[in-house]
């Protein structure tokens, strides 16, 4: 390792003291990793005052070599395609993992064992989570012609009577149209054929369609799946009943069938549908958030948190949503461990449970740990796919943003040096709202909602090289932030 040609005496003395301490048997520092440790990560703590922004920029730049080593290991070395293989084995073995299910508990046990075998410090934190069961379900158009309708009941929906519900259909394209035609809705099944604008805007129909239809006397709702593209594929998801409003059955149908019934209605044809749903909600289930760590050598109480959620919906394999995010959050720790690196602060991967039900496991984690908030340096979440990464999204103070802008420069070898505003993620949002810096992965996600919450969310969606790139980005950002001399400024 090299040092500047000129240094003042206090710095020289502190360096000599540092190397004397390294030669002692005390395990209060990283284990030596030979030539792969950067001079930045081995720099001793200075007794000088807080570092200036220019000093921090220089410090971050000193991690260029170690960042390149992480990237090379992920893309070209022994870890190449490892996150993809891990995800394939996990999803092929377990399948989908809805909250409260036996599959989810199998998934947690699987990951606990796998993380432990990887040499990480692992524990489980108990949580209570919703337990909704789909049951047998079907939808069929009776008139003006017989046709089976592909459908998926929505999470938290009530079921129909055992014999089902057979009723005439009212097709509308918006909440506003439903209000205008409220007098026509009594006793009918309301079909929402809302156009897809964006997920953030259009998901309101899935979330609130049942209650809005119930207010005007509807007996059930069928909602066009929230997706811009369909091959006769219904998409499920969580829906919320409003307090004081009758709860009626609610399901999503395909884009194709919603448009079909809209065209029929425009022609003035009478449409009749029979809907049968065995859905029910059971008492909350016992479950766990899964936690794995590389303990920091200097400030183990301070944490950089990486995360994805382990649960999924009960269709497909949950490979994209969010198996990929969970696996790169594990892979980041593996890459750092394999290189013999150990940062100043603790790197903690949390695999959340019951995210699909509104971040239930994450909220309980926050409630448990928020008293230690000042020690959370950065919270990170990947939950919009692990396609080709294009940027890091970040929420934090202007001073913290300047530091992160320097950190992403280290990602030049994979061409992802862009820092965008607004870190996002259901599971890390409580921390960001409380002022903790947060980051999320922005990927080329134009196809994400094609497969989201559908039978199409399988390993076929995933690409090994994309996952390598995401893993490398995740590991570099997490490691460097965790190893900087100072925490990110609030």
FIPA-446006 format. One record per residue (C-alpha): y, x, z. Coordinates in steps of 0.001 Angstrom, whole numbers, padded with zeros to 6 digits, always signed. Example, Ala and Ser with C-alpha at 12.3 -4.5 7.8 and 13.67 -1.06 7.14 Angstrom:
-004500+012300+007800-001060+013670+007140
END
This chain:
+000000+000000+000000+003480+001222-000866+006722+001251+001077+010348+001737+000050+011421+005363-000335+014223+004871+002182+014099+002921+005458+016041+002987+008678+014485+004257+011903+013956+000861+013639+012036-000448+010630+009964+002760+010479+009093+002448+014175+008097-001177+013784+005855-000295+010847+004182+002501+012806+003614+000111+015708+002154-002454+013306-000409-000049+011882-001321+001163+015345-002071-002459+016288-004144-002938+013118-006403-000071+014139-007182-001710+017474-010182-004062+017899-007894-007032+018692-008441-009965+016297-004804-011020+016359-004234-010199+012681-005968-010835+009335-009196-008986+008711-008560-006253+006193-009137-007213+002584-008608-003766+001131-006433-003499-001925-006183-007224-002542-003760-007894+000317-000163-007828-000854+002474-005788+000940+004275-009075+001581+001353-010617+003469+000857-007501+005589+004521-007047+006498+005047-007029+010285+007286-009525+012031+010795-008104+012275+012918-008318+015392+015943-008927+013217+017655-012294+012922+016540-015130+010615+016160-014072+007026+018758-014973+004404+017874-016817+001237+018158-013636-000826+015782-011884+001556+013337-014780+001289+013469-014647-002510+012581-010967-002369+009820-011658+000124+008315-014376-002074+008482-012121-005127+006348-009650-003203+003433-012069-003471+003170-011755-007264+000077-009570-007093-001807-011756-004635-000849-014894-006588-002256-013309-009738-005477-012455-007899-005882-016072-006758-005244-017329-010276-007655-014832-011845-010395-015715-009375-009982-019437-010061-009763-019180-013854-011846-016166-014808-013719-014898-011751-016690-016000-009677-014900-019230-008705-014420-020359-012305-015411-024064-012641-016539-024139-008998-014352-027100-008020-015716-029053-010999-019316-028245-010077-018687-029202-006470-017156-032501-007546-020020-033264-009914-022636-032593-007252-020724-034652-004698-020072-037700-006878-023481-037631-008572-025146-037506-005151-022996-040017-003256-021415-042263-005875-018448-044472-005023-017218-044642-001428-015351-047775-000401-013894-048065+003113-016454-049175+005678-019467-048534+003456-022565-046483+004139-021698-044419+001062-018420-043343+002636-020170-042230+005802-022701-040314+003683-019773-038690+001875-018166-037593+005136-021441-036107+006374-021936-034371+003015-018483-032803+003126-018758-031803+006777-021926-029832+006000-020556-028348+002759-017298-027189+004340-019174-025681+007279-021567-023820+004965-018487-022471+003170-017499-020675+006378-014522-022854+007278-013649-024198+010728-014521-027898+010434-014212-030968+012637-014090-034748+012292-011341-036944+013761-012372-040562+014529-010496-043486+012960-010969-047242+012577-010917-048508+009002-011107-051848+007139-014516-053097+006028-014269-055467+003067-017449-056331+001148-017347-057506-002471-020556-059507-002590-021837-061157-005780-019124-062310-008132-018674-063741-011606-016152-065542-013791-016870-067686-016814-014658-069592-019192-016125-073092-019659-013562-074504-022108-012395-074414-024809-015514-072286-025359-018093-070562-023235-017342-066908-022502-018255-064516-019716-015170-062872-018218-015441-059297-016940-013824-059270-013491-013503-057395-010217-012507-059066-006962-009531-057523-005198-009808-055799-001841-009205-058107+001160-009713-061204-000988-011455-064178+000529-014496-065541-001234-015000-068866-002957-017262-071608-001638-020922-070826-002455-020817-073142-005461-017687-071407-006749-014390-072864-007947-014157-074634-011303-010637-075514-012340-008170-075695-015191-006123-072558-015834-002356-072063-015875-001394-068869-017706+001963-067231-016878+003500-063866-017683+005686-063344-014633+006484-064536-011132+009635-066110-012558+007613-068171-015034+005308-069273-012230+008304-070565-010260+009641-072434-013286+006249-074066-013829+005403-074596-010168+004734-078294-010683+001929-077434-013124+000096-075074-010731-001331-077480-008147-005132-077358-008091-005310-074776-010877-006424-071183-011259-003317-069171-012083-003883-066401-014631-001208-063698-014653-000844-062069-018081+001975-059745-017038+002713-056826-019410+002186-053285-018102+005600-051681-017544+004661-048984-015026+002143-048892-012234+004837-048922-009566+006389-052102-010990+003392-053965-012375+001139-053481-009327+003195-056151-007552+001177-058794-009418-002075-057424-008055-000661-057044-004565+001178-060365-004213-000144-062603-006988-002513-064566-004748+000123-065511-002188+002728-066370-004820+000225-068643-006585-000916-070216-003313+002695-071152-002488+002728-073490-005500-000701-074998-004814-003060-072824-006884-006712-072582-005812-007352-069011-007084-005776-066240-009147-007032-064080-011999-004718-061145-012653-004536-058972-015751-005691-055503-014711-002859-053072-013981-003486-050636-016828-001852-049708-020142-005203-049393-021950-008489-051236-021812-011911-051368-023414-012736-054685-021743-012515-052897-018386-011351-054677-015220-009582-052647-012517-009764-053462-008825-007463-052505-005943-006036-053738-002647-004074-056977-002375-001969-058305+000504-001885-061845+001797+001464-062996+003142+001526-064353+006663+001661-068129+006843+000439-068605+003259-002986-070047+002439-005455-067365+001412-007021-068027-001964-009573-065927-003907-008078-063253-006149-009625-061038-008812-008577-058899-011760-009737-059619-015291-009397-057469-018389-006301-057088-020501-008256-058558-023418-009283-061741-021592-005833-062296-020111-004294-062061-023583-007028-064308-025015-006245-067060-022520-002513-066604-023122-002992-067175-026871-005161-070231-026178-002544-071640-023818+000190-071053-026391-001826-073194-028812-001934-075957-026239-005658-075642-025586-007038-076677-022207-008748-073731-020471-011307-074199-017683-012796-071329-015672-015550-071169-013072-015024-068393-010476-017610-067337-007901-016893-064655-005292-018964-063669-002265-016238-061480-000793-015784-061239+002962-014023-059073+005526-016104-057641+008390-014828-056110+011660-013154-052710+011309-015630-049846+010988-015807-046483+012734-015117-043545+010443-013480-040107+010304-010868-037945+008665-012542-034658+007690-010622-031504+008661-011276-027891+007585-009160-024853+008448-008428-021199+008002-006730-020363+011274-003464-018458+011065-003475-014941+012499+000022-014992+013963+001094-018631+014355-002131-020664+014445-000257-023625+015912+001876-023900+012742+000261-025721+009825+000402-025984+006071-001628-029094+005265-003427-029725+001958-005069-033064+001270-006793-035598-000927-008666-038748+000046-012429-038981+000281-012813-042741-000046-012700-044595-003367-013203-048083-004671-016725-049438-005050-016849-048934-008824-017372-045857-010969-017799-042556-009115-014347-042044-007623-014286-038686-009441-010658-038872-010567-009366-041037-007700-009514-039014-005622-012579-036783-005751-010637-034203-007757-007784-034079-005245-010219-033683-002372-012115-030887-004135-009082-028783-005076-007895-029073-001468-011242-027578-000424-011243-025084-003285-007821-023742-002292-009231-022654+001070-012317-021185-000610-010225-019072-002980-008127-017713-000132-011194-017034+002003-013078-015358-000855-010204-012927-001350-010273-011997+002328-006805-013434+002858-005686-014924+006141-002116-016219+006392+000239-016157+009350-000059-019921+009774-003050-022197+009730-004132-023658+006392-005585-027094+007073-007327-029291+004528-007610-032955+005483-009831-035308+003489-008405-038707+004353-010395-041885+004752-009377-045449+003776-006428-044371+001611-007166-047197-000810-006527-049737+001941-002996-048414+002453-003392-044945+003951-005179-046217+007052-006854-042951+008071-003716-040929+007318-001520-043197+009419-003848-042754+012382-003795-038978+011840-000002-039082+011861+000064-041149+015046-002251-038642+016715-000395-035491+015623+003257-036508+015257+004049-035117+018708+003443-031691+017153+005645-032431+014129+007856-029373+014535+004819-027178+013814+003990-028827+010472+005485-026498+007887+004497-028294+004662+002274-031291+003854+000641-031453+000400-001294-034234-001343-003091-034507-004683-003814-038146-005607-002740-038651-009221-005600-036868-010918-006446-033242-011568-005551-033076-015235-003521-030151-016637-000840-029310-014028+002739-029364-015262+004855-029037-012087+005014-029167-008329+006886-032120-006860+008764-031424-003638+010704-033280-000966+012690-031328+001604+016062-029868+002474+018174-028017-000081+017389-024757+001722+013657-025470+001609+013913-026367-002070+015415-022934-002786+012414-021301-001121+009948-023482-003042+011743-022706-006306+010922-019059-005673+007309-019878-004761+006596-021708-008016+007850-018703-009988+004597-017058-008892+002763-019602-011072+004094-018069-014309+000576-016921-015337-000462-020580-015621+002930-021791-016918+003659-024210-014058+006914-022838-012678+008733-026181-012707+009784-027669-009366+010507-031390-009486+012069-033717-006949+010276-036265-004790+006932-035236-003412+004725-038301-003270+001507-039547-001753+000475-042473+000406-001168-040216+002955+001677-037740+003470+004525-040255+003254+004827-040744+007063+005417-037006+007462+007977-036820+004669+009816-039877+006011+010046-038042+009350+011616-035009+007661+008610-032705+007147+008701-030986+003730+006156-032479+001345+004652-031511-002007+002462-033224-004564+000762-032211-007773+002272-033416-011045-000294-033349-013818-000449-034555-017420-001475-037983-016180-000882-040236-019195-004544-041353-019066-004761-041749-015296-004328-045504-015233-006832-045970-018048-009607-045198-015578-007936-045975-012232-009993-048274-009922-012483-049066-012680-016060-048318-013676-014566-045692-015990-013620-043368-013111-016532-040974-013557-017105-037239-013994-016624-037683-017733-012876-037975-017074-012755-034548-015413-012238-031212-017174-013408-027927-015572-010472-025814-016781-007929-028383-015629-009498-028324-012185-009385-024503-012173-005658-024626-012913-004987-027255-010262-006987-025280-007693-005071-022093-008478-001697-023807-008156-002721-025488-004910-004011-022244-003395-001042-020072-004374+001554-022520-003047-000320-023181+000191-001083-019538+000930+002372-018162+000226+004172-020832+002247+001727-020325+005123+002219-016561+005080+006017-016334+004803+007715-014920+007879+009693-018143+008452+008748-021787+008182+010474-023877+005515+013937-024897+006784+014300-028575+007673
END
